Amino acid sequence: MPNASPEGPAATGPTLEPSLDEQIAAYQREYGDLDPQVEKVVSALGRLNRRMNVAYGRQVAALGISNAEWEVLKSLVLAGAPYRMGPGELAKRLGLTPAAMTHRIDRMANEGLVTRDRDENNRVRVIVELTDEGRTKWLEAMRMASSFEEDLLQDLSADERGVLGELLIRVLRRVEHTQPDAGGRLTDLD
């Protein structure tokens, strides 16, 4: 099923999403103070984010893991070797409640992606650690994502990629400054 280009006519069939130009025209009709340049940027970013999330979701699903599990694997890898963290720290990083984190860790331990053991130095503390299987899944997901991302940006030169990256970081910094609590989730995903 073909999708409309961001500037082209609206897609036909089940998608029924208007082009960005059609969306902006409708918004301007209903809200005359709309800045069309700003709306084009934020609407394009929103659509890009949604489509990228679907693509990444398909990739991790092909590996037999969920997006939620991918987030835990990623957090453990970002912690660095030996790829261990406490469940509370993981929950905080992912913007989850402790109960949701426990549920996620239970699933992942049953799947062999992580282990959960008592800290030898503090028997009250639990440590979640990435397994070899979890690291293998993370590496394969990274390979798939890298290929997808290279393809996504193939029409941009190295200079354009650099400029786009810097511009997006500036926008991200503005959001982080004005919405410092927006890094987590409004609700748990599982």
Summary of the structure (lengths in Angstrom):
residues: 190
radius of gyration: 20.4
end to end distance: 30.1
largest distance: 64.3
contacts: 475
relative contact order: 0.09
helix: 60%
strand: 9%
